[in-house]
Amino acid sequence: IGSAAVPGAGMVMLVIVLSSVGIPTEGIALIFAVDRPLDMLRTAVNVTGDLTISTLVATGEKQIDLSIVNQSK
């Protein structure tokens, strides 16, 4: 299951999965309380990974002008 690169998107997916395996609503509410800092980290990792892979693909396809990227100001 994939999730969008926005804060809180992972929690929606988590609720769907936990509900399908029979976790009670009270248990899911406890997870909501501690998930916010973890969600921030997951979002940062997700966005960084997306950026890294898109940069690698664009470089491999010769879509990035490395002379502009590597020039110093």
N, C-alpha and C positions, 0 to 999 in steps of 0.2 A: 504494500500500500504506500503510495507516494503522498507527500504533502507539499503544500505551497511554501515558498520561502518568506512567510510572514509570521510574526509572533502570534501564538495561539492556535495555529493551524494543526500542529501536532496533537494538541489536546483533543480536538474534535475527532481525530483518527483514533486516539487512545480510548475515548469514551465508546466509540463504535466497537472496537475490539473487546474491551472489558465487558461491555454489556452482552456481547454475543457469547462470552464464556461464563456468564452468570454471576459476575461480581455485583454485589448490591450497590444501590445508589449512594448509600452512606460511605462506602469504601471509596467510590469515585470522588465524592466530595472531599475526602481527606487528601487524595492525590492532587486535587485542584489547589489546595492550600500550599503545598510544597513545590509545585511544578513550575512556578513562574521563573525563578533563577535558572533552572535547568532548561526551560524553554528559550531563554535568552541565549544560552550557549548553543543549543541545537540550531537556532536560527542563524547564528554567526557561522557555525560550521557549514550549514547548508548553503548559505550565500557564498562563502569563500570557496567551497568545492565547485559550485556552479561557475563562478568566475574563473577559477583555475582551468577547468576543463574547456570552457569556451575559448579561453586564451590559447591553450594548447592546440585545439582544433583550428582556430583561425591562423595560428602560426604555421601549422602544417599545410594549410590550404593557401599559404602566401597572401593572406588578407591583411596582415599587419606589416606596416613599413618599419622595419627594425632600425633604419637610419634615423627616423624621427624619435622612436622610443629611446634609443641609446645616446642621443645628442645631449650634451650638457649645456646649461644656460649660462 
